[in-house]
Amino acid sequence: MPQAPVPAAPVARLHVVRPGALTTVQDAGRPGRAHLGVGRSGVLDGPAARLANRLLGNAPGAAVLEATATGCAVRPDAPVVAVVGGAGCRVTVDGRPVAWGAPVRVPAGAVLDVGPAVTGLRSCLAFAGGLEPEAVLGSRSADLLSGLGPAPLREGDVLPLGTPAPGGPPPIGPVPWPGAPAELVLPVHLGPRKAWFTEASLRTLLTADYRVSSRSNRVGLRTDGPALERSRTGAEAELPSEGMVLGAIQVPPDGRPVVFLNDHPTTGGYPVVGVVAEAALAAAGQAVPGTRLRFVRAWA
């Protein structure tokens, strides 16, 4: 007599208790689709997300939560192992302090609360098995500019979790986490539109002190500081829209440089004076408003 099929185990889920100021689902993003008008998106602090996933035995690009400034709180409906990294913050489970930057067991029904960032700006919450909301164009990342992917978290939202790696988290000892930048130094490759700016402006860009503006977001890191003067004026100062890349330093009419981050548009009509090396952008994602910022010439 054939045996009845064994019911599949229920998928563990996260219930959002406190969404915080801005918490989104992010993974490695959607690279390689700019020619289709689809931006890259993805987690801003890639090294933190990859390290958190490694501590849990997840794939490097498994989806995580990225919480901005004020943290967030979630409640799993099944036991789960989590790691909170990125911005330094207080972490509790049902009100009891637990480790930051290391695997923590969260019982079913317990509230994992990630407090406001103390150092840095964006906390990374990774869970064994990763988050598995519906993928859009191969990624589970939320793109705030285009609206692709899951919407920013709201109270009461429910997110499915994937299956943890067999055997649980790998035996890894204490690991070093990168700290938030006290000063942000961004290496710049000048071009392609450096000829649109005066020589004095190019010297200003590479020597002046800027500050990270409170108007910054996932689209771009905006700056407060001296304006860059264009060498072209009048009718010739209009530039047709052209492709934009991650790290592009676009200069809008007010002259204050904007460094494009992961949710940047794929095209734009303001001139790009230079491009920041991608390896430096994780620190840009953790720089709080008011952080001193210097652009330096990239020689490699």
Sequence and secondary structure as in RCSB ss.txt:
>XXXX:A:sequence
MPQAPVPAAPVARLHVVRPGALTTVQDAGRPGRAHLGVGRSGVLDGPAARLANRLLGNAPGAAVLEATATGCAVR
PDAPVVAVVGGAGCRVTVDGRPVAWGAPVRVPAGAVLDVGPAVTGLRSCLAFAGGLEPEAVLGSRSADLLSGLGP
APLREGDVLPLGTPAPGGPPPIGPVPWPGAPAELVLPVHLGPRKAWFTEASLRTLLTADYRVSSRSNRVGLRTDG
PALERSRTGAEAELPSEGMVLGAIQVPPDGRPVVFLNDHPTTGGYPVVGVVAEAALAAAGQAVPGTRLRFVRAWA
>XXXX:A:secstr
            EEEEEE  SEEEEE S  TT GGGT      S HHHHHHHHHHHT  TT BEEEEESS EEEE
ESS EEEEEEEEE  EEETTEE  SSS EEE TT  EEE   SEEEEEEEEETT B    BTTB    TTT  SS
    TT EEEB    TTSS            SEEEEEEEE SSGGGB HHHHHHHHHS EEE TT  SSEEEEES
    BS  GGGG    EE  TTEEE  TT   EEE TT  SEESS EEEEE GGGHHHHHH  TT EEEEEE   
